[in-house]
Amino acid sequence: MSSTETLESGLRALQCHFTWDLEASRQNLIYLRYGLKDIGTDEGNFWLGPIYNLLGFIQNQLGSPEEALSSFNLATETFQRQKHADEGPWLMVNFGNLAWLHHLMGEDEKSQDYLSKVDALQKKKEELHPEVCAEKAWTLMKFDKEKEQQAAELFQRAIQMQPDVVEWQSSYAILRAQTLEAEIKKLYADRLEELRSAKERDPDNLCVAALYLGAQAAAIKQEARELAERVLERPMNNFSGIDPLLTLFKKHISADEAVEIVKEALRRNPDSRYTKRSAAKWYTKKIFSERSNPDSTRIDRAISLWEEVIAAYPQSSLKEKISLADVYAKKDKDKADQIYKELLDQRDLDPAEKQMLFCRYAKHLYFSNNEKSSSIEFHLEAAKIPEESKYRQNSIRELEKTLERNDDTEMCEKIKEFLTTLNVQPSEPSQE
């Protein structure tokens, strides 16, 4: 085996970002890059080293190896500073990334040097070191929603081997909370069944259950308001907790209170682009949740915020521009149409981006312009793109609803033919 083959074999065996099957579209990589920068790079951030590691990997994937090298070097310095030591197992992922990057840059001598450093740190230990487990878990948690279960298992392994690292336990808890809603629904269904059985056995004894639920609801509201004040006292970033807090208020307390929290966050953090983006999303949700005509002042505020967000995130503005167009549709349909036309004229969108744009534009045509036929045409275009996503499923559902309504015979035949190619059984049209 040649020296090059030996080096490449060693690189493939490493545990680092280049071997963890981290795949994403260019647009998603850009979003991730902005998201990592918004997490915050203050010295007290336990995950600062992994942030620089993941940021470096993303920069390389986006074609900026020199920026990637700078980030990987920052990761090295951060780990050394936080651990108060020049070397240790916490550098295994970082050195692996540097070995890969130097190889990709044609610097195999430096690559071999870092590969040797990883070998020295590993000390022939076959199972993953807890530091490696934890960083891989954190990376998968941030990078790929489809790998949350794998991330959870890795966090568990790291915690079992080294249970005294509270940051790993906290991140594991955050990860588990992201899938908590589905579990809560199941738990609710189980409890509902228990209550149904209890009602059958003792139909008159409902007072205690009602009083308990009322007291529990009041306690949750009070705790949520206390938590809101604590969240607002901290810098706004991905880990500040404001987004899950706002979701809690919207779903279980008050959407108006959620908007008030957003206003206060903006007042305290007027220059934070993360806060502006979060505020723009929540103003938009409030606008579209209102059945009557939305407040014009709120619409103007949402438009202003989206425009500021787009200026702050120039390379990842597709979703934001779509949201801006949708808000404009509540005030100025011509302006909304103009924004969508400019987006549709773009030539550098990848398939996933086109699919999202077609699906959202189809909804705009239907709800804002009352152009049903054109809306269906764009849902067809979205569904034709072989990219599995919520947008494709959404468009397929809209096509099936069209068949149920049976509005347009020619269009229905076109939809049936398309759904057949997807092996989707078209619904029988309504006879009413």
N, C-alpha and C positions, 0 to 999 in steps of 0.2 A: 504494500500500500504506500503511495507517495505521501510526502509531507502535507500536500494540499488536501488529499483525501483524509488523512489522519486529522487535520485541523477541522475539516467540515464535519467529520464524524463526531468530534468532540463538541462542536458547536450545536449540533442537532440534539445532543444528550443534555444540554444545559436546561436549567429551569429559569426562564426569563421571558420577557414580553415577546421576544421573537419566536418562541417555541410554544406559546400558549394558545395558538389558533385564534388570535384576536383579529377578526375580520369585520370591516364596516365600510360603507360607502364613503366617498370623499367628503360629502356634505355632513355626514354624521361625525366624521373625524374632526371637522371644523367645529361643529357644535361641542364635541367633547373637549376640544382644546380650549374654547372659551369657558366652558363649564369648569374645567380644572383651574383656570386662572381666577375664576370667580369664587372658588372655595376659600381662597385666602392663603397668603404665603408668609403669615406672621410666624415668628420663631416658636411660639407656643403650640403650633399645630403638630400633633403627634405624627400625622400622616404626610408631613412635608416631603420627606425623602421619597416615599412611593408616588407622591404627586409629580415630583420632578422626573422620576423614572418613567411614568406613564406619559407625561408630557413629551419627553424626549422620543419615546417610541412613536407617538402620533406625529411629531414634527418630521421624523424620518419618513414615515409613510406618506406624508404630504410633500415629500421631495426637498426637505431642508436638513440634510445631514449635519451641517455645521451648527445649526440651532439645536439639533438633537444632541450633539456632542457637548454643547454648553450646558444643556439641561441635565444630562447624565453626570457631568462633572459637578454640577450643583447638588445633585443627589448624593454623590460621594461625600462632598464637604458637609452636607447636612447630617448624614448618618454619623460621620466621624464626630461632628460637634455635639449632636444630641446624645451619642453613646459614650462620649469622652474616651474614645479609643480609635486608633488608626485602622484597625481591621477587626472583623468579627463576622459571624454568620449572616448578620443583617446586610452585608455587602455582597452576598452571593448573587442575588438577582441583578444588582447594579453592575457588578463586574461582568456578569453574563451578557448584559445589554451592551456594555462597552466592547466586549470581545466580538459580538455580532456586528456592531456598527463599524469597527475598524476593519473587519473582514469585508463588509459591503463597500467600504471606502477604498479598498485595495491595499490596506495596510496590515498584511498578514503577520508581520513580526510583532506589532503591537497587539494584534488579536490573540496570538499565541501566548503573549505575556499575561494578558487578562485571563485566558483559559487556564493557565498554570496557577494563577492566584485563586481561581475558583476551586481547582483541585485541592489546593493546600487548605482552603477553608472547609471543604467538604469532609476531609479526613476519612475518605472511604465509607462514609455513612450512607447506607443505601436508601433509607426512608427520608422523606422530605423533612428538613429542619423546620421547627415551628416558625421561625422568622420568615422562611420562604413560603410556608403554608399561608401565613397571615397576609403577606404581601400579595400573593396570587389571589387569595380570597377577596381582598380589597379591590384589586384590579378588575376581576371578573364582575364584582358587584357594581363598579362604576361603568364598565365597558359594555356589558352584554346582559340584558334582562333575561335572556333565554338560559343563562348559566347561573341563575340565582341559587338553584339547589346545589350545584357543585361548589359554589362559593360558601354556602352555609356549611357544607360538610368539611371544607378546608378550614374554616374558622373553628369548627368543633375540634378538629384534630389539633390545631395550634393551641387552643385553650386547654385541652386535655394534657398536652405535653408541658405547657407553661401557663398554669392557671392564674398567675399573679399579675398578668398584663391586663389592666382594666380596660384599656382602649380597644383591645381585641374583643372583649366581651360586649362593650358598648356598640361597636360596629356590627357585631353579630346580632345584637338586639335590634338595631336599626334595619338590618337586612330582613330579619324575620318579620318586622313590623310592616314591611312593604307588601307582604303577602297576607297580612293579618285580616284584611277586609273579607276575603273569601272564607277564611276560617271562622270569622265572626258570624257570617251569614249561616254557615253550617251549624255553629253553636246555637244561634238564634232559632234555627229550625228545630234542633233537638230540644231546646227549652220550650219552644212553642208546643211541641208534641207532649212534653211532660205536663204543661199547663192544661192542654186539652184533656189528657187523661185524668188530671186532678179535678177538672170541672165535671167530668162524667161521674166521678166517685163522690164528690162533695160540691155540688153546684152552687150552694149558698155561701161558701167560705171564700169570698173574693176580696174582702176588705184588706187583709194583711198584705196580699200580693200587690194591690193597687197602691197602698201606702208606701210599701218598700220601693216600688218602681218610681214613685213620685220623689221620694227622698233621694234615691240614687241619681235621678235626673238633675235635681237641684245641686247635689254635690259635684257632679261632673261640670255643670255650668260655672260654678264658683272656681273650681280648680282650673278650668280652661281660661278664665279671665285673669287669674293670678299668673298662669303660665305665659299669657300674652304679654304681660308687663315685663316679665323676665326676658322673653325673646326680644322685645323692643329695645332693651337696654344693651344688647350685644350688637356687634357689627353684622350687617346683613350679608350672608353668603349661603352656599348650598347646605351647610351644616348648621345654620342658625335655627332651623326648625320652623321658619315662618310658613312655608308652603303646606306642610301637614297640619299646622295650626289653623290656617285659613280654611282648609278642607273640613276640619272638625267644626269650625264655626258655621260654615255654609250648610253642611249636612244636618247638624244636630242642634245648632243654637240659633244663629241669625245671619243671613247673608248681608244684611245692613251692617251688622257689627263687624263682619269680615272686611267690608269696605272701609269702615272707620279705622280698623287696625292698619290697613294698607296706607291710608292717609297719614297716620301717625308715623309709620315707617318711613314714608317719603319726607315728612317734615324733619325727622331726625337724621336721615341719610340722603340729602338732596342730590348728591353727586354720585351715588352708587348706581351703576348700571344694572346690577343684579336686582336692586330694589325697584328700579324703574320697570324692568321686565316683569317682575312679579306683580307689581301694581297694575301694569297694562293688562296682564292676563285676567286679573280679578275684576277690574272695571268692565272688561269685555264680558266676562261671565255674568256679571250683574246686569248688564245691558240686555243680554240675550235671555235672561231668566224672567224678565218682566213681560207680562202679557199685554199690558197697555203700552202706549207710546213711551219709550224711555226718556229719561230726563236729558234735555239737550246739553246742559252743562256737563253731565257725566260723559256724554258722547264726545264732546270737544276735548275733555280731559284725556279720555282713552286715546283719541287720535293723536294728541300732542305727545303722549307717552310712547305710543308705538313709533312715532317718527323719531323720537330721541333714541329709542332702543335700536332701531334700524341703523341710525348713524353710529351707534356704539358697537354694533356687531355687523360690520359691513359685509363680511364674507359668509355670514350665516343668516341671511335676512329673508329667505323664501317664506318660512312659516310666519314670520313677523309681518311681511308685506301682505300675505293672504289675510291675516288677522286685521291688518289696517284696512284692507279693502272691505272686509265684512262689516267692520264698524262704520266705515263711510257709507255703506249701503243703507244704513239707518237714517242718513242725513242727506247724502248726495249720491244718487245712483250712478250718475254719469262719471263721477270721480272713481267710484268703485269699479265700474266697467273698464275705465281707462287703466287702472292698476292691474286688473286681471289680464287685459290685452297685452300690456307690457311684459307680464310674466309669461304668458303663453308664447310670446315672440322670442323668448330666450332660447338659445341653441345649446347651452352648456349644461342642461339639467340631466342628471342620471335617471335611469328608469324609475327608481323609487320616488324621486322628486316629482317626475312627471305624473306618476300615479296619484300622489297626494294632491297635486295641483288640479288634475282633471276631476277628481272626486269632489274637492272643495268648490271648484268652479261649477260643477253640476248642481250642487246644492244652492249656490248663489243664483244660478239661472232659474231654478225652480221656485225658491222662496222669495227672492227679491224682484226678479223680472217676470215671473209667471210664464217662463218659456219652457214648457214641459217637454216638448220634442227635443229641443237642443240639450236640455238637461240629461235626458236619457242617452243621447248620443255620446255625451262626455262620460257618463257612467259606464257605457260600453267600452270607451277608450281606456278608462281606468282599469276595468276588469280584464281587459285583453293583455295588459302588461303582466308577465309571469313573475310577479314579486308578491310573495305572501305577506300581507299586512292588514291592519284594521281598515285601511282605505279600500283595498280590494274587496274585502268581505262586506263592507258597507255598500259599495257600488253593486255587488251581486244581490244583496238584499233589496236594494231599490229596484233592480231589474225584475226581481221576482214579484215585488209589489205591483209593478206595472202590469205584469201578466194577470195578477189577481183582479186588477181593475178592468182589464180588457178594453182600454180606451181606444187603441189604434191597432186595427187588425194587421196592417203591414209591419208596424213596429214590433208587435207581439211575435210575429213569425220570425223576425230578425233576432229577437231576444231568445226565442226558443232554440233556434239554430245555434246561437252562440253558447247557450248554457249546455246544450247537448255535447258540444266539443269539450266542455269542462267536466263532463260526467255528472252534471248537476241536474237532477230530475225537476223539470219545470212544474210549478204548481198548476193545478187545474184552474182555469178561469172561473170567476164568480158567475153564477147564473142569475144573480139578482139584477 
